[in-house]
């Protein structure tokens, strides 16, 4: 599948993705990409976030590919039953451990636990070995449950602008390869 033939839904996490974040850069660069805008970025409510994502998927005019980061990942997982249209694939980056009672802010735990059913579409999950929001083994375990191709990003922090992943060329290449196989 070519990027122009899909609707790329950018699904940011807690507090949104700033202008230097790879998601924002991809959105600006890819004409078929659009951000799923949440009403409240700093006080996320699972039901609101999942409904907003489901509305975006259900309104899509082209095949949907989800590009989720951080809290966007559990948003995708919990929104799945609300989708009335099929999703072609999902690119899932830095899933947080929303079942960990040490997570901060604590209200992010309302997005847990993750559903563990296999995903009904191809997916890639990318995780870092030193992500402060999720132990590598936890990310690997949930990706396995979903039937997602798991990619070890090495020691890459939370794979965001703060960890030096603004442009993130490795992510762009991995995403291009993923799209070519859909």
C-alpha positions as CSV (number, residue, x, y, z in Angstrom):
1,X,0.0,0.0,0.0
2,X,1.2,3.5,-0.8
3,X,1.0,6.2,1.8
4,X,-1.2,8.3,-0.6
5,X,-3.7,5.5,-0.8
6,X,-4.3,5.3,3.0
7,X,-5.6,7.6,5.7
8,X,-2.8,7.8,8.3
9,X,-4.3,8.6,11.6
10,X,-1.7,10.0,14.0
11,X,-2.6,9.0,17.6
12,X,-0.5,10.9,20.1
13,X,-0.2,10.1,23.7
14,X,-0.5,12.1,27.0
15,X,0.0,15.9,26.4
16,X,0.0,15.5,22.6
17,X,3.1,15.4,20.4
18,X,4.9,18.7,20.1
19,X,6.3,20.3,16.9
20,X,9.7,18.5,17.3
21,X,8.1,15.0,17.8
22,X,8.4,12.5,15.0
23,X,4.6,12.2,14.8
24,X,4.3,15.9,14.2
25,X,7.0,15.8,11.6
26,X,5.4,12.9,9.8
27,X,2.0,14.6,9.9
28,X,3.6,17.7,8.2
29,X,5.4,15.6,5.6
30,X,2.8,13.1,4.7
31,X,-0.2,14.5,2.8
32,X,-2.5,11.6,3.9
33,X,-1.7,12.0,7.6
34,X,-3.9,13.7,10.1
35,X,-3.8,13.9,13.9
36,X,-6.6,12.6,16.0
37,X,-7.3,15.6,18.1
38,X,-8.3,14.9,21.7
39,X,-10.4,17.5,23.6
40,X,-8.2,17.2,26.7
41,X,-4.6,16.3,26.2
42,X,-3.4,16.7,29.8
43,X,-6.3,14.9,31.6
44,X,-7.1,12.0,29.3
45,X,-10.3,10.0,29.9
46,X,-10.2,6.6,28.2
47,X,-13.8,6.6,27.1
48,X,-13.4,10.1,25.5
49,X,-10.1,9.3,23.8
50,X,-11.4,5.9,22.4
51,X,-14.6,7.5,21.1
52,X,-12.7,10.3,19.4
53,X,-10.4,7.7,17.7
54,X,-13.3,5.5,16.7
55,X,-15.1,8.5,15.2
56,X,-12.0,9.3,13.1
57,X,-11.6,5.7,11.9
58,X,-15.3,5.4,11.1
59,X,-15.3,8.7,9.2
60,X,-12.3,7.7,7.0
61,X,-12.7,7.7,3.3
62,X,-9.6,5.6,2.6
63,X,-8.1,2.5,4.2
64,X,-6.9,3.5,7.7
65,X,-3.4,3.0,9.1
66,X,-2.9,3.9,12.7
67,X,0.3,5.5,13.9
68,X,0.2,5.5,17.7
69,X,2.7,6.7,20.3
70,X,2.7,6.1,24.1
71,X,-0.8,6.5,25.5
72,X,-2.1,6.5,21.9
73,X,-1.3,2.7,21.9
74,X,-3.8,1.7,24.7
75,X,-6.2,4.2,23.1
76,X,-6.1,2.1,19.9
77,X,-6.5,-1.1,21.8
78,X,-9.5,0.0,23.7
79,X,-11.1,1.6,20.7
80,X,-11.0,-1.5,18.5
81,X,-14.6,-2.7,19.4
82,X,-15.9,0.7,18.4
83,X,-14.5,0.6,14.8
84,X,-17.2,0.1,12.1
85,X,-14.6,0.1,9.4
86,X,-11.6,-2.3,9.0
87,X,-8.2,-1.0,9.8
88,X,-5.4,-1.9,7.4
89,X,-2.5,-1.8,9.9
90,X,-1.1,-0.2,13.0
91,X,2.4,1.2,13.8
92,X,2.6,1.2,17.6
93,X,5.5,3.0,19.3
94,X,6.6,3.0,23.0
95,X,3.5,1.5,24.6
96,X,3.3,2.5,28.3
97,X,2.8,0.0,31.0
98,X,-0.7,1.2,32.0
99,X,-1.1,-1.7,34.5
100,X,1.9,-0.5,36.6
101,X,0.8,1.2,39.8
102,X,4.0,3.3,39.7
103,X,2.9,5.0,36.5
104,X,2.6,8.8,36.8
105,X,0.3,10.6,36.5
106,X,-1.8,7.9,38.1
107,X,-4.9,8.5,36.1
108,X,-3.1,7.0,33.1
109,X,-3.8,3.6,34.7
110,X,-7.4,4.1,33.7
111,X,-6.2,3.0,30.2
112,X,-5.1,-0.4,31.6
113,X,-4.9,-3.2,31.5
114,X,-4.3,-3.8,27.8
115,X,-6.7,-6.2,25.9
116,X,-4.6,-9.2,25.0
117,X,-6.5,-10.5,22.0
118,X,-4.7,-10.8,18.7
119,X,-5.1,-7.8,16.5
120,X,-7.3,-8.2,13.4
121,X,-4.8,-6.4,11.2
122,X,-1.0,-6.4,10.7
123,X,1.0,-4.4,13.2
124,X,4.4,-3.4,14.4
125,X,5.2,-2.6,18.0
126,X,8.5,-0.8,18.7
127,X,9.9,-0.5,22.2
128,X,13.0,0.7,23.9
129,X,15.1,-1.1,26.5
130,X,15.2,2.0,28.7
131,X,11.8,3.5,28.3
132,X,10.9,5.0,31.7
133,X,7.2,4.3,31.1
134,X,7.4,0.6,30.3
135,X,9.8,-2.3,31.0
136,X,11.1,-3.8,27.8
137,X,9.8,-7.3,28.8
138,X,6.3,-5.9,29.3
139,X,6.2,-4.3,25.9
140,X,7.5,-7.5,24.3
141,X,4.8,-9.6,26.1
142,X,1.9,-7.4,25.0
143,X,3.2,-7.3,21.4
144,X,3.4,-11.1,21.4
145,X,-0.2,-11.3,22.7
146,X,-1.4,-9.0,19.9
147,X,0.5,-11.0,17.2
148,X,2.5,-7.8,16.5
149,X,5.9,-7.8,14.9
150,X,8.1,-6.7,17.8
151,X,11.1,-4.4,17.1
152,X,13.8,-3.7,19.7
153,X,14.8,0.0,19.5
154,X,17.7,-0.5,21.8
155,X,18.3,2.2,24.4
156,X,16.1,4.9,22.9
157,X,14.2,6.2,25.9
158,X,10.5,6.9,25.2
159,X,11.2,7.4,21.5
160,X,10.1,11.0,21.5
161,X,11.6,14.4,21.0
162,X,12.9,14.4,24.6
163,X,14.9,11.3,23.9
164,X,16.3,12.7,20.6
165,X,13.8,11.2,18.3
166,X,12.5,14.2,16.5
167,X,13.3,13.3,12.9
168,X,13.7,9.5,13.7
169,X,14.9,8.3,10.3
170,X,15.0,4.7,11.5
171,X,11.3,4.9,12.3
172,X,10.5,6.5,8.9
173,X,12.3,3.6,7.1
174,X,10.6,1.0,9.2
175,X,7.2,2.6,8.6
176,X,7.9,2.8,4.8
177,X,8.7,-0.9,4.8
178,X,5.6,-1.7,6.9
179,X,3.4,0.3,4.4
180,X,4.9,-1.5,1.4
181,X,3.8,-4.8,2.9
182,X,0.2,-3.8,3.6
